[in-house]
Amino acid sequence: MRAKAAIRARVALLQISQELQAHALALDELIAGALHTEQGLPGAHCIAAADFQRLTRELVRCAVIADREAGATWATIGGALGLSADAARARYGKVRLLWPPPPKPA
C-alpha cells in the first residue's frame, strides 16, 4: 500500500511539474508581449502568479507525501522546507493526495 501511495505521489509531482513548466512558458510570452506594447493586460500578471501559488502549494504537499512514503523523517522534510520537525509534522502530518484536482463545475 505504501509503495502504491508513493508512486501516486510521484506521478502527481511529475504532472504538477509539467503544468508549472507550461505556466512558466505562458508567463514568459505574456511578459514579452507586454514589453512590446504600450498597454498590458490588467490583472493577467496576478492571475498567473495565483496559478503558480496554487501549483507550488500542491507540489510541496505531494513532495511531502512522496518523501514520507520513501521513509524520510519529519526532521529531513522540515529542514528542506525551513521548518522544525514538529512544525513540519503539524503542517503536513495529515495531508492526503489531492491530485489531480476535481474538475471545475461548468
Secondary structure, DSSP 4 states (H G I P E B T S, - for coil): -HHHHHHHHHHHHHHHHHHHHHHHHHHHHHHHHHHTSS---TTHHHHHHHHHHHHHHHHHHHHHHHHHHTT--HHHHHHHHT--HHHHHHHHTT-----SPPPPP-
